[in-house]
Amino acid sequence: MRLHGKGGKWRTCPLCQQTAPLLTSPLSAGPPPEPGAPVFAAHGQPLTRYGIHKIIRRHASRFDDPRTGRKISPHTFRHTAAVHLLEAGVEVNVIRGWLGHADLATTNRYAKINTNTKLAARQAAEPHHTSPGSRTNPIWRSDRSLHNWLASL
C-alpha cells in the first residue's frame, strides 16, 4: 500500500495477510471508489494524521500510565512494530526503509536492547565445556553487581 505521510513523503507499507481483506471488504461494498479517493475519511474529507491521533487518544486514554505520564499515540504503534520487527531478526536497514527514515541513526533509536535480548545474549555466552552442575548455577548468576550492570545497559 502506498501512503502519503508526514513531510509530504510517499511511503510503501506492506500489509499483513489479515489486513488486506479487512480493507478490501468495505472498499468493495457499494460503488467502486474513484482513483485516488481516500480509504478513510471523516466529514467528507480525507482522514489526516491529526485525525488518526485524535481517534487513538480517545480510545486509548484509559491505558495511559499516570505514574510515568506515558500516553498511547500513533507513534506507540509505530515504535512497537519496529521493535517487534527487530526482535524477529529483520535487518535494521529494512526497517529503516519501511519506516521511511532517511538516516539509519533515526531507526537505531528503536534498537535499544531489551530484557529478552539481554537474556539471550547471557545464555549464548555460557561456556559449553563446563560440567552440567556448573552450567546450571554458574558463579555470575548470583553476582548482583553484574546483574545490576546488565540491567543498566
N, CA, C and O atoms as a GROMACS GRO file, in nm:
protein
  612
    1MET      N    1   0.085  -0.116   0.000
    1MET     CA    2   0.000   0.000   0.000
    1MET      C    3   0.091   0.123   0.000
    1MET      O    4   0.190   0.126   0.072
    2ARG      N    5   0.058   0.223  -0.079
    2ARG     CA    6   0.133   0.349  -0.081
    2ARG      C    7   0.061   0.451   0.005
    2ARG      O    8  -0.059   0.473  -0.010
    3LEU      N    9   0.135   0.514   0.094
    3LEU     CA   10   0.078   0.613   0.186
    3LEU      C   11   0.146   0.747   0.167
    3LEU      O   12   0.268   0.754   0.148
    4HIS      N   13   0.067   0.852   0.173
    4HIS     CA   14   0.122   0.988   0.168
    4HIS      C   15   0.130   1.034   0.313
    4HIS      O   16   0.027   1.047   0.380
    5GLY      N   17   0.251   1.059   0.361
    5GLY     CA   18   0.267   1.084   0.504
    5GLY      C   19   0.332   1.215   0.538
    5GLY      O   20   0.337   1.309   0.459
    6LYS      N   21   0.381   1.217   0.658
    6LYS     CA   22   0.446   1.334   0.716
    6LYS      C   23   0.558   1.384   0.625
    6LYS      O   24   0.633   1.305   0.567
    7GLY      N   25   0.568   1.514   0.615
    7GLY     CA   26   0.673   1.574   0.534
    7GLY      C   27   0.647   1.560   0.385
    7GLY      O   28   0.738   1.578   0.304
    8GLY      N   29   0.522   1.526   0.347
    8GLY     CA   30   0.489   1.512   0.206
    8GLY      C   31   0.552   1.391   0.140
    8GLY      O   32   0.554   1.381   0.017
    9LYS      N   33   0.606   1.298   0.220
    9LYS     CA   34   0.673   1.180   0.166
    9LYS      C   35   0.571   1.072   0.132
    9LYS      O   36   0.471   1.055   0.202
   10TRP      N   37   0.598   0.999   0.024
   10TRP     CA   38   0.521   0.880  -0.009
   10TRP      C   39   0.597   0.760   0.044
   10TRP      O   40   0.718   0.748   0.025
   11ARG      N   41   0.526   0.670   0.110
   11ARG     CA   42   0.588   0.551   0.165
   11ARG      C   43   0.512   0.427   0.117
   11ARG      O   44   0.390   0.431   0.098
   12THR      N   45   0.585   0.321   0.099
   12THR     CA   46   0.524   0.192   0.068
   12THR      C   47   0.518   0.115   0.198
   12THR      O   48   0.620   0.096   0.265
   13CYS      N   49   0.400   0.070   0.234
   13CYS     CA   50   0.380  -0.001   0.361
   13CYS      C   51   0.325  -0.140   0.332
   13CYS      O   52   0.213  -0.152   0.280
   14PRO      N   53   0.401  -0.245   0.364
   14PRO     CA   54   0.347  -0.380   0.343
   14PRO      C   55   0.230  -0.405   0.438
   14PRO      O   56   0.231  -0.359   0.552
   15LEU      N   57   0.131  -0.475   0.391
   15LEU     CA   58   0.015  -0.510   0.474
   15LEU      C   59   0.025  -0.656   0.516
   15LEU      O   60   0.072  -0.740   0.440
   16CYS      N   61  -0.019  -0.684   0.637
   16CYS     CA   62  -0.028  -0.822   0.683
   16CYS      C   63  -0.138  -0.893   0.604
   16CYS      O   64  -0.230  -0.829   0.554
   17GLN      N   65  -0.127  -1.024   0.593
   17GLN     CA   66  -0.227  -1.101   0.520
   17GLN      C   67  -0.367  -1.081   0.577
   17GLN      O   68  -0.465  -1.085   0.503
   18GLN      N   69  -0.378  -1.059   0.708
   18GLN     CA   70  -0.508  -1.040   0.772
   18GLN      C   71  -0.564  -0.900   0.744
   18GLN      O   72  -0.685  -0.881   0.750
   19THR      N   73  -0.478  -0.803   0.713
   19THR     CA   74  -0.521  -0.665   0.697
   19THR      C   75  -0.585  -0.640   0.561
   19THR      O   76  -0.686  -0.571   0.552
   20ALA      N   77  -0.528  -0.695   0.455
   20ALA     CA   78  -0.577  -0.669   0.319
   20ALA      C   79  -0.726  -0.701   0.304
   20ALA      O   80  -0.799  -0.619   0.249
   21PRO      N   81  -0.775  -0.818   0.350
   21PRO     CA   82  -0.919  -0.844   0.337
   21PRO      C   83  -1.004  -0.747   0.418
   21PRO      O   84  -1.116  -0.714   0.378
   22LEU      N   85  -0.953  -0.701   0.531
   22LEU     CA   86  -1.029  -0.605   0.611
   22LEU      C   87  -1.047  -0.473   0.537
   22LEU      O   88  -1.148  -0.405   0.555
   23LEU      N   89  -0.949  -0.435   0.455
   23LEU     CA   90  -0.959  -0.313   0.376
   23LEU      C   91  -1.039  -0.336   0.248
   23LEU      O   92  -1.112  -0.248   0.204
   24THR      N   93  -1.026  -0.454   0.190
   24THR     CA   94  -1.093  -0.485   0.064
   24THR      C   95  -1.244  -0.492   0.083
   24THR      O   96  -1.318  -0.444  -0.003
   25SER      N   97  -1.289  -0.550   0.192
   25SER     CA   98  -1.432  -0.569   0.214
   25SER      C   99  -1.510  -0.437   0.211
   25SER      O  100  -1.606  -0.428   0.134
   26PRO      N  101  -1.474  -0.334   0.289
   26PRO     CA  102  -1.552  -0.210   0.283
   26PRO      C  103  -1.537  -0.138   0.148
   26PRO      O  104  -1.629  -0.070   0.104
   27LEU      N  105  -1.421  -0.153   0.085
   27LEU     CA  106  -1.399  -0.086  -0.044
   27LEU      C  107  -1.482  -0.148  -0.155
   27LEU      O  108  -1.520  -0.080  -0.250
   28SER      N  109  -1.512  -0.278  -0.142
   28SER     CA  110  -1.588  -0.346  -0.248
   28SER      C  111  -1.739  -0.332  -0.226
   28SER      O  112  -1.816  -0.366  -0.316
   29ALA      N  113  -1.782  -0.284  -0.111
   29ALA     CA  114  -1.924  -0.263  -0.085
   29ALA      C  115  -1.965  -0.131  -0.152
   29ALA      O  116  -1.899  -0.028  -0.134
   30GLY      N  117  -2.071  -0.134  -0.227
   30GLY     CA  118  -2.119  -0.013  -0.294
   30GLY      C  119  -2.043   0.015  -0.421
   30GLY      O  120  -1.972  -0.072  -0.472
   31PRO      N  121  -2.058   0.136  -0.473
   31PRO     CA  122  -1.991   0.168  -0.600
   31PRO      C  123  -1.840   0.174  -0.580
   31PRO      O  124  -1.792   0.206  -0.471
   32PRO      N  125  -1.764   0.142  -0.684
   32PRO     CA  126  -1.618   0.144  -0.669
   32PRO      C  127  -1.571   0.288  -0.642
   32PRO      O  128  -1.623   0.384  -0.699
   33PRO      N  129  -1.470   0.300  -0.554
   33PRO     CA  130  -1.421   0.434  -0.523
   33PRO      C  131  -1.346   0.494  -0.643
   33PRO      O  132  -1.292   0.421  -0.727
   34GLU      N  133  -1.345   0.624  -0.648
   34GLU     CA  134  -1.270   0.694  -0.753
   34GLU      C  135  -1.122   0.669  -0.731
   34GLU      O  136  -1.078   0.655  -0.617
   35PRO      N  137  -1.043   0.664  -0.839
   35PRO     CA  138  -0.898   0.651  -0.822
   35PRO      C  139  -0.846   0.769  -0.740
   35PRO      O  140  -0.882   0.884  -0.765
   36GLY      N  141  -0.762   0.740  -0.644
   36GLY     CA  142  -0.706   0.845  -0.558
   36GLY      C  143  -0.796   0.885  -0.443
   36GLY      O  144  -0.758   0.970  -0.362
   37ALA      N  145  -0.916   0.826  -0.434
   37ALA     CA  146  -1.007   0.858  -0.323
   37ALA      C  147  -0.949   0.804  -0.193
   37ALA      O  148  -0.888   0.697  -0.192
   38PRO      N  149  -0.966   0.878  -0.083
   38PRO     CA  150  -0.912   0.829   0.044
   38PRO      C  151  -0.986   0.705   0.091
   38PRO      O  152  -1.107   0.692   0.072
   39VAL      N  153  -0.913   0.614   0.152
   39VAL     CA  154  -0.973   0.494   0.208
   39VAL      C  155  -1.047   0.530   0.336
   39VAL      O  156  -1.155   0.476   0.363
   40PHE      N  157  -0.990   0.621   0.415
   40PHE     CA  158  -1.052   0.664   0.540
   40PHE      C  159  -1.083   0.812   0.531
   40PHE      O  160  -0.997   0.893   0.496
   41ALA      N  161  -1.207   0.847   0.564
   41ALA     CA  162  -1.248   0.988   0.557
   41ALA      C  163  -1.338   1.019   0.675
   41ALA      O  164  -1.400   0.930   0.734
   42ALA      N  165  -1.345   1.147   0.709
   42ALA     CA  166  -1.434   1.196   0.814
   42ALA      C  167  -1.496   1.325   0.763
   42ALA      O  168  -1.424   1.416   0.719
   43HIS      N  169  -1.627   1.333   0.769
   43HIS     CA  170  -1.698   1.453   0.725
   43HIS      C  171  -1.666   1.486   0.579
   43HIS      O  172  -1.657   1.603   0.541
   44GLY      N  173  -1.648   1.382   0.497
   44GLY     CA  174  -1.622   1.400   0.356
   44GLY      C  175  -1.480   1.441   0.320
   44GLY      O  176  -1.451   1.467   0.204
   45GLN      N  177  -1.392   1.447   0.419
   45GLN     CA  178  -1.253   1.487   0.397
   45GLN      C  179  -1.160   1.370   0.432
   45GLN      O  180  -1.192   1.290   0.519
   46PRO      N  181  -1.046   1.360   0.362
   46PRO     CA  182  -0.951   1.253   0.398
   46PRO      C  183  -0.910   1.264   0.544
   46PRO      O  184  -0.888   1.374   0.596
   47LEU      N  185  -0.899   1.151   0.609
   47LEU     CA  186  -0.856   1.148   0.748
   47LEU      C  187  -0.707   1.181   0.754
   47LEU      O  188  -0.626   1.116   0.687
   48THR      N  189  -0.671   1.281   0.831
   48THR     CA  190  -0.532   1.323   0.842
   48THR      C  191  -0.464   1.249   0.956
   48THR      O  192  -0.529   1.178   1.033
   49ARG      N  193  -0.333   1.266   0.967
   49ARG     CA  194  -0.261   1.204   1.079
   49ARG      C  195  -0.308   1.264   1.211
   49ARG      O  196  -0.305   1.196   1.314
   50TYR      N  197  -0.352   1.390   1.209
   50TYR     CA  198  -0.404   1.451   1.332
   50TYR      C  199  -0.539   1.388   1.370
   50TYR      O  200  -0.568   1.368   1.488
   51GLY      N  201  -0.620   1.357   1.268
   51GLY     CA  202  -0.747   1.289   1.294
   51GLY      C  203  -0.726   1.150   1.351
   51GLY      O  204  -0.797   1.108   1.442
   52ILE      N  205  -0.627   1.080   1.297
   52ILE     CA  206  -0.595   0.946   1.349
   52ILE      C  207  -0.546   0.957   1.493
   52ILE      O  208  -0.584   0.877   1.578
   53HIS      N  209  -0.461   1.057   1.520
   53HIS     CA  210  -0.411   1.078   1.656
   53HIS      C  211  -0.527   1.102   1.752
   53HIS      O  212  -0.529   1.048   1.862
   54LYS      N  213  -0.623   1.182   1.711
   54LYS     CA  214  -0.738   1.213   1.796
   54LYS      C  215  -0.820   1.087   1.827
   54LYS      O  216  -0.862   1.066   1.940
   55ILE      N  217  -0.842   1.004   1.725
   55ILE     CA  218  -0.918   0.880   1.744
   55ILE      C  219  -0.844   0.787   1.840
   55ILE      O  220  -0.905   0.730   1.931
   56ILE      N  221  -0.714   0.771   1.820
   56ILE     CA  222  -0.636   0.684   1.908
   56ILE      C  223  -0.637   0.737   2.050
   56ILE      O  224  -0.655   0.659   2.144
   57ARG      N  225  -0.618   0.867   2.069
   57ARG     CA  226  -0.618   0.925   2.204
   57ARG      C  227  -0.753   0.902   2.273
   57ARG      O  228  -0.758   0.871   2.392
   58ARG      N  229  -0.862   0.917   2.198
   58ARG     CA  230  -0.995   0.899   2.257
   58ARG      C  231  -1.014   0.756   2.307
   58ARG      O  232  -1.068   0.735   2.416
   59HIS      N  233  -0.969   0.658   2.228
   59HIS     CA  234  -0.991   0.518   2.265
   59HIS      C  235  -0.884   0.461   2.357
   59HIS      O  236  -0.910   0.364   2.429
   60ALA      N  237  -0.766   0.517   2.357
   60ALA     CA  238  -0.655   0.460   2.434
   60ALA      C  239  -0.629   0.533   2.564
   60ALA      O  240  -0.544   0.490   2.642
   61SER      N  241  -0.699   0.641   2.591
   61SER     CA  242  -0.670   0.719   2.712
   61SER      C  243  -0.684   0.636   2.839
   61SER      O  244  -0.618   0.665   2.939
   62ARG      N  245  -0.768   0.536   2.838
   62ARG     CA  246  -0.786   0.453   2.959
   62ARG      C  247  -0.661   0.369   2.989
   62ARG      O  248  -0.648   0.314   3.099
   63PHE      N  249  -0.569   0.358   2.891
   63PHE     CA  250  -0.447   0.280   2.912
   63PHE      C  251  -0.327   0.368   2.948
   63PHE      O  252  -0.217   0.316   2.967
   64ASP      N  253  -0.348   0.499   2.960
   64ASP     CA  254  -0.238   0.589   2.996
   64ASP      C  255  -0.187   0.551   3.135
   64ASP      O  256  -0.263   0.505   3.220
   65ASP      N  257  -0.058   0.571   3.157
   65ASP     CA  258   0.004   0.538   3.285
   65ASP      C  259   0.026   0.666   3.363
   65ASP      O  260   0.117   0.742   3.331
   66PRO      N  261  -0.057   0.692   3.467
   66PRO     CA  262  -0.042   0.818   3.542
   66PRO      C  263   0.090   0.826   3.620
   66PRO      O  264   0.136   0.935   3.652
   67ARG      N  265   0.150   0.710   3.650
   67ARG     CA  266   0.276   0.712   3.724
   67ARG      C  267   0.390   0.767   3.640
   67ARG      O  268   0.474   0.841   3.690
   68THR      N  269   0.392   0.730   3.512
   68THR     CA  270   0.502   0.772   3.426
   68THR      C  271   0.463   0.886   3.332
   68THR      O  272   0.550   0.951   3.274
   69GLY      N  273   0.333   0.910   3.317
   69GLY     CA  274   0.288   1.013   3.224
   69GLY      C  275   0.287   0.965   3.080
   69GLY      O  276   0.259   1.043   2.989
   70ARG      N  277   0.316   0.836   3.057
   70ARG     CA  278   0.319   0.783   2.920
   70ARG      C  279   0.178   0.768   2.867
   70ARG      O  280   0.087   0.723   2.937
   71LYS      N  281   0.160   0.808   2.742
   71LYS     CA  282   0.030   0.802   2.676
   71LYS      C  283   0.043   0.722   2.547
   71LYS      O  284   0.150   0.719   2.485
   72ILE      N  285  -0.066   0.658   2.507
   72ILE     CA  286  -0.070   0.583   2.382
   72ILE      C  287  -0.093   0.683   2.268
   72ILE      O  288  -0.181   0.769   2.277
   73SER      N  289  -0.014   0.671   2.163
   73SER     CA  290  -0.028   0.759   2.047
   73SER      C  291  -0.003   0.675   1.922
   73SER      O  292   0.036   0.559   1.934
   74PRO      N  293  -0.026   0.729   1.803
   74PRO     CA  294   0.008   0.653   1.683
   74PRO      C  295   0.154   0.611   1.682
   74PRO      O  296   0.189   0.505   1.630
   75HIS      N  297   0.240   0.694   1.740
   75HIS     CA  298   0.382   0.659   1.743
   75HIS      C  299   0.408   0.536   1.828
   75HIS      O  300   0.503   0.462   1.803
   76THR      N  301   0.324   0.512   1.929
   76THR     CA  302   0.337   0.392   2.012
   76THR      C  303   0.327   0.266   1.924
   76THR      O  304   0.404   0.172   1.940
   77PHE      N  305   0.231   0.267   1.832
   77PHE     CA  306   0.214   0.152   1.742
   77PHE      C  307   0.332   0.140   1.647
   77PHE      O  308   0.379   0.029   1.620
   78ARG      N  309   0.380   0.252   1.598
   78ARG     CA  310   0.495   0.253   1.507
   78ARG      C  311   0.619   0.198   1.578
   78ARG      O  312   0.691   0.115   1.524
   79HIS      N  313   0.642   0.246   1.701
   79HIS     CA  314   0.757   0.203   1.779
   79HIS      C  315   0.746   0.053   1.810
   79HIS      O  316   0.844  -0.021   1.796
   80THR      N  317   0.627   0.009   1.850
   80THR     CA  318   0.606  -0.132   1.884
   80THR      C  319   0.631  -0.221   1.762
   80THR      O  320   0.695  -0.326   1.774
   81ALA      N  321   0.580  -0.180   1.646
   81ALA     CA  322   0.602  -0.259   1.524
   81ALA      C  323   0.751  -0.268   1.493
   81ALA      O  324   0.800  -0.375   1.457
   82ALA      N  325   0.823  -0.156   1.506
   82ALA     CA  326   0.967  -0.156   1.478
   82ALA      C  327   1.041  -0.250   1.573
   82ALA      O  328   1.129  -0.324   1.530
   83VAL      N  329   1.007  -0.245   1.700
   83VAL     CA  330   1.074  -0.330   1.799
   83VAL      C  331   1.044  -0.478   1.771
   83VAL      O  332   1.133  -0.562   1.780
   84HIS      N  333   0.918  -0.510   1.737
   84HIS     CA  334   0.884  -0.649   1.706
   84HIS      C  335   0.958  -0.697   1.582
   84HIS      O  336   1.001  -0.812   1.576
   85LEU      N  337   0.973  -0.611   1.483
   85LEU     CA  338   1.050  -0.649   1.363
   85LEU      C  339   1.195  -0.676   1.400
   85LEU      O  340   1.254  -0.773   1.352
   86LEU      N  341   1.253  -0.590   1.484
   86LEU     CA  342   1.391  -0.612   1.528
   86LEU      C  343   1.405  -0.744   1.603
   86LEU      O  344   1.499  -0.820   1.580
   87GLU      N  345   1.310  -0.771   1.693
   87GLU     CA  346   1.314  -0.894   1.772
   87GLU      C  347   1.296  -1.017   1.683
   87GLU      O  348   1.345  -1.125   1.716
   88ALA      N  349   1.227  -1.000   1.570
   88ALA     CA  350   1.207  -1.112   1.477
   88ALA      C  351   1.327  -1.132   1.387
   88ALA      O  352   1.330  -1.225   1.306
   89GLY      N  353   1.428  -1.046   1.402
   89GLY     CA  354   1.551  -1.062   1.325
   89GLY      C  355   1.553  -0.988   1.193
   89GLY      O  356   1.641  -1.012   1.110
   90VAL      N  357   1.458  -0.898   1.171
   90VAL     CA  358   1.458  -0.820   1.047
   90VAL      C  359   1.574  -0.722   1.052
   90VAL      O  360   1.596  -0.656   1.154
   91GLU      N  361   1.647  -0.711   0.943
   91GLU     CA  362   1.764  -0.622   0.934
   91GLU      C  363   1.720  -0.477   0.956
   91GLU      O  364   1.619  -0.433   0.902
   92VAL      N  365   1.798  -0.404   1.036
   92VAL     CA  366   1.762  -0.267   1.073
   92VAL      C  367   1.749  -0.175   0.952
   92VAL      O  368   1.670  -0.081   0.955
   93ASN      N  369   1.825  -0.200   0.846
   93ASN     CA  370   1.815  -0.116   0.727
   93ASN      C  371   1.682  -0.139   0.654
   93ASN      O  372   1.628  -0.047   0.594
   94VAL      N  373   1.629  -0.261   0.660
   94VAL     CA  374   1.498  -0.290   0.603
   94VAL      C  375   1.391  -0.214   0.682
   94VAL      O  376   1.299  -0.156   0.624
   95ILE      N  377   1.404  -0.214   0.814
   95ILE     CA  378   1.309  -0.142   0.899
   95ILE      C  379   1.319   0.008   0.871
   95ILE      O  380   1.217   0.077   0.869
   96ARG      N  381   1.440   0.057   0.850
   96ARG     CA  382   1.460   0.199   0.817
   96ARG      C  383   1.379   0.236   0.693
   96ARG      O  384   1.310   0.338   0.691
   97GLY      N  385   1.387   0.152   0.591
   97GLY     CA  386   1.313   0.178   0.468
   97GLY      C  387   1.163   0.171   0.490
   97GLY      O  388   1.088   0.252   0.435
   98TRP      N  389   1.119   0.075   0.570
   98TRP     CA  390   0.977   0.058   0.598
   98TRP      C  391   0.922   0.180   0.671
   98TRP      O  392   0.814   0.229   0.639
   99LEU      N  393   0.998   0.230   0.770
   99LEU     CA  394   0.953   0.345   0.846
   99LEU      C  395   0.970   0.477   0.771
   99LEU      O  396   0.914   0.580   0.810
  100GLY      N  397   1.046   0.474   0.662
  100GLY     CA  398   1.066   0.595   0.583
  100GLY      C  399   1.172   0.687   0.639
  100GLY      O  400   1.172   0.806   0.607
  101HIS      N  401   1.261   0.636   0.721
  101HIS     CA  402   1.368   0.718   0.777
  101HIS      C  403   1.477   0.739   0.672
  101HIS      O  404   1.519   0.645   0.605
  102ALA      N  405   1.522   0.862   0.659
  102ALA     CA  406   1.632   0.892   0.567
  102ALA      C  407   1.765   0.849   0.629
  102ALA      O  408   1.856   0.809   0.557
  103ASP      N  409   1.775   0.859   0.761
  103ASP     CA  410   1.901   0.834   0.831
  103ASP      C  411   1.885   0.710   0.919
  103ASP      O  412   1.789   0.698   0.994
  104LEU      N  413   1.980   0.618   0.907
  104LEU     CA  414   1.978   0.495   0.987
  104LEU      C  415   1.985   0.525   1.137
  104LEU      O  416   1.934   0.448   1.218
  105ALA      N  417   2.049   0.636   1.174
  105ALA     CA  418   2.059   0.673   1.316
  105ALA      C  419   1.921   0.692   1.378
  105ALA      O  420   1.901   0.662   1.495
  106THR      N  421   1.826   0.742   1.300
  106THR     CA  422   1.690   0.760   1.350
  106THR      C  423   1.629   0.625   1.384
  106THR      O  424   1.565   0.610   1.488
  107THR      N  425   1.648   0.526   1.297
  107THR     CA  426   1.593   0.392   1.320
  107THR      C  427   1.662   0.326   1.438
  107THR      O  428   1.599   0.249   1.511
  108ASN      N  429   1.790   0.353   1.457
  108ASN     CA  430   1.864   0.290   1.567
  108ASN      C  431   1.809   0.327   1.704
  108ASN      O  432   1.837   0.258   1.802
  109ARG      N  433   1.732   0.434   1.712
  109ARG     CA  434   1.668   0.467   1.841
  109ARG      C  435   1.573   0.357   1.885
  109ARG      O  436   1.551   0.337   2.004
  110TYR      N  437   1.516   0.285   1.788
  110TYR     CA  438   1.424   0.176   1.820
  110TYR      C  439   1.500   0.050   1.863
  110TYR      O  440   1.441  -0.042   1.919
  111ALA      N  441   1.628   0.046   1.836
  111ALA     CA  442   1.706  -0.075   1.855
  111ALA      C  443   1.766  -0.088   1.994
  111ALA      O  444   1.864  -0.160   2.012
  112LYS      N  445   1.710  -0.019   2.091
  112LYS     CA  446   1.760  -0.032   2.227
  112LYS      C  447   1.744  -0.177   2.272
  112LYS      O  448   1.645  -0.243   2.243
  113ILE      N  449   1.843  -0.223   2.341
  113ILE     CA  450   1.842  -0.362   2.384
  113ILE      C  451   1.736  -0.381   2.492
  113ILE      O  452   1.729  -0.305   2.588
  114ASN      N  453   1.652  -0.483   2.475
  114ASN     CA  454   1.550  -0.511   2.576
  114ASN      C  455   1.594  -0.630   2.662
  114ASN      O  456   1.697  -0.692   2.637
  115THR      N  457   1.515  -0.659   2.761
  115THR     CA  458   1.550  -0.765   2.856
  115THR      C  459   1.563  -0.900   2.788
  115THR      O  460   1.655  -0.976   2.821
  116ASN      N  461   1.474  -0.932   2.694
  116ASN     CA  462   1.482  -1.062   2.625
  116ASN      C  463   1.613  -1.074   2.549
  116ASN      O  464   1.674  -1.181   2.547
  117THR      N  465   1.657  -0.965   2.486
  117THR     CA  466   1.782  -0.967   2.413
  117THR      C  467   1.898  -0.989   2.508
  117THR      O  468   1.991  -1.065   2.478
  118LYS      N  469   1.893  -0.923   2.624
  118LYS     CA  470   1.999  -0.939   2.724
  118LYS      C  471   2.006  -1.084   2.773
  118LYS      O  472   2.114  -1.141   2.786
  119LEU      N  473   1.889  -1.144   2.801
  119LEU     CA  474   1.887  -1.282   2.849
  119LEU      C  475   1.940  -1.378   2.743
  119LEU      O  476   2.016  -1.470   2.775
  120ALA      N  477   1.902  -1.357   2.618
  120ALA     CA  478   1.951  -1.444   2.510
  120ALA      C  479   2.102  -1.432   2.496
  120ALA      O  480   2.171  -1.531   2.474
  121ALA      N  481   2.154  -1.309   2.508
  121ALA     CA  482   2.299  -1.289   2.499
  121ALA      C  483   2.369  -1.357   2.615
  121ALA      O  484   2.475  -1.417   2.597
  122ARG      N  485   2.312  -1.347   2.733
  122ARG     CA  486   2.372  -1.410   2.851
  122ARG      C  487   2.374  -1.561   2.835
  122ARG      O  488   2.474  -1.625   2.867
  123GLN      N  489   2.265  -1.619   2.785
  123GLN     CA  490   2.260  -1.764   2.767
  123GLN      C  491   2.357  -1.808   2.658
  123GLN      O  492   2.419  -1.914   2.670
  124ALA      N  493   2.371  -1.728   2.554
  124ALA     CA  494   2.464  -1.762   2.446
  124ALA      C  495   2.608  -1.757   2.493
  124ALA      O  496   2.695  -1.824   2.437
  125ALA      N  497   2.635  -1.677   2.597
  125ALA     CA  498   2.772  -1.660   2.647
  125ALA      C  499   2.813  -1.768   2.747
  125ALA      O  500   2.929  -1.773   2.788
  126GLU      N  501   2.720  -1.853   2.786
  126GLU     CA  502   2.754  -1.958   2.883
  126GLU      C  503   2.854  -2.054   2.820
  126GLU      O  504   2.835  -2.098   2.707
  127PRO      N  505   2.960  -2.087   2.894
  127PRO     CA  506   3.058  -2.182   2.839
  127PRO      C  507   2.996  -2.322   2.825
  127PRO      O  508   2.926  -2.369   2.913
  128HIS      N  509   3.024  -2.385   2.712
  128HIS     CA  510   2.967  -2.517   2.685
  128HIS      C  511   3.057  -2.631   2.733
  128HIS      O  512   3.014  -2.746   2.738
  129HIS      N  513   3.179  -2.600   2.770
  129HIS     CA  514   3.273  -2.706   2.807
  129HIS      C  515   3.271  -2.737   2.957
  129HIS      O  516   3.352  -2.818   3.003
  130THR      N  517   3.182  -2.674   3.033
  130THR     CA  518   3.178  -2.697   3.178
  130THR      C  519   3.087  -2.815   3.210
  130THR      O  520   3.011  -2.862   3.125
  131SER      N  521   3.097  -2.861   3.333
  131SER     CA  522   3.013  -2.973   3.374
  131SER      C  523   2.867  -2.927   3.386
  131SER      O  524   2.842  -2.808   3.405
  132PRO      N  525   2.771  -3.020   3.376
  132PRO     CA  526   2.629  -2.983   3.385
  132PRO      C  527   2.596  -2.908   3.514
  132PRO      O  528   2.514  -2.816   3.512
  133GLY      N  529   2.657  -2.946   3.625
  133GLY     CA  530   2.629  -2.879   3.752
  133GLY      C  531   2.669  -2.732   3.750
  133GLY      O  532   2.594  -2.647   3.798
  134SER      N  533   2.786  -2.702   3.695
  134SER     CA  534   2.830  -2.563   3.693
  134SER      C  535   2.754  -2.482   3.588
  134SER      O  536   2.744  -2.360   3.600
  135ARG      N  537   2.700  -2.549   3.485
  135ARG     CA  538   2.621  -2.476   3.384
  135ARG      C  539   2.487  -2.434   3.442
  135ARG      O  540   2.434  -2.329   3.405
  136THR      N  541   2.431  -2.515   3.533
  136THR     CA  542   2.301  -2.481   3.588
  136THR      C  543   2.310  -2.370   3.691
  136THR      O  544   2.212  -2.300   3.715
  137ASN      N  545   2.426  -2.352   3.753
  137ASN     CA  546   2.440  -2.246   3.852
  137ASN      C  547   2.578  -2.182   3.844
  137ASN      O  548   2.657  -2.192   3.938
  138PRO      N  549   2.610  -2.115   3.730
  138PRO     CA  550   2.740  -2.050   3.721
  138PRO      C  551   2.752  -1.937   3.823
  138PRO      O  552   2.652  -1.881   3.867
  139ILE      N  553   2.875  -1.905   3.859
  139ILE     CA  554   2.902  -1.803   3.961
  139ILE      C  555   2.839  -1.670   3.926
  139ILE      O  556   2.785  -1.602   4.013
  140TRP      N  557   2.844  -1.631   3.797
  140TRP     CA  558   2.795  -1.499   3.760
  140TRP      C  559   2.645  -1.485   3.779
  140TRP      O  560   2.595  -1.372   3.786
  141ARG      N  561   2.570  -1.597   3.787
  141ARG     CA  562   2.425  -1.587   3.807
  141ARG      C  563   2.389  -1.528   3.943
  141ARG      O  564   2.281  -1.471   3.958
  142SER      N  565   2.477  -1.542   4.040
  142SER     CA  566   2.448  -1.486   4.173
  142SER      C  567   2.523  -1.356   4.198
  142SER      O  568   2.518  -1.302   4.309
  143ASP      N  569   2.592  -1.304   4.098
  143ASP     CA  570   2.668  -1.180   4.111
  143ASP      C  571   2.574  -1.060   4.090
  143ASP      O  572   2.546  -1.021   3.977
  144ARG      N  573   2.527  -1.003   4.202
  144ARG     CA  574   2.430  -0.894   4.199
  144ARG      C  575   2.483  -0.772   4.124
  144ARG      O  576   2.408  -0.708   4.049
  145SER      N  577   2.610  -0.738   4.142
  145SER     CA  578   2.665  -0.620   4.075
  145SER      C  579   2.665  -0.640   3.923
  145SER      O  580   2.641  -0.545   3.848
  146LEU      N  581   2.692  -0.762   3.877
  146LEU     CA  582   2.689  -0.790   3.734
  146LEU      C  583   2.547  -0.775   3.681
  146LEU      O  584   2.526  -0.716   3.574
  147HIS      N  585   2.449  -0.828   3.754
  147HIS     CA  586   2.308  -0.818   3.713
  147HIS      C  587   2.264  -0.672   3.707
  147HIS      O  588   2.193  -0.632   3.614
  148ASN      N  589   2.304  -0.594   3.806
  148ASN     CA  590   2.268  -0.451   3.805
  148ASN      C  591   2.330  -0.379   3.686
  148ASN      O  592   2.267  -0.293   3.624
  149TRP      N  593   2.456  -0.414   3.656
  149TRP     CA  594   2.523  -0.350   3.542
  149TRP      C  595   2.453  -0.389   3.412
  149TRP      O  596   2.430  -0.303   3.327
  150LEU      N  597   2.418  -0.517   3.395
  150LEU     CA  598   2.349  -0.561   3.274
  150LEU      C  599   2.213  -0.493   3.261
  150LEU      O  600   2.173  -0.455   3.151
  151ALA      N  601   2.143  -0.478   3.371
  151ALA     CA  602   2.012  -0.412   3.367
  151ALA      C  603   2.025  -0.265   3.330
  151ALA      O  604   1.930  -0.208   3.276
  152SER      N  605   2.138  -0.204   3.357
  152SER     CA  606   2.156  -0.062   3.325
  152SER      C  607   2.188  -0.037   3.178
  152SER      O  608   2.181   0.077   3.132
  153LEU      N  609   2.224  -0.143   3.104
  153LEU     CA  610   2.259  -0.126   2.962
  153LEU      C  611   2.140  -0.085   2.879
  153LEU      O  612   2.152  -0.067   2.758
   0.00000   0.00000   0.00000
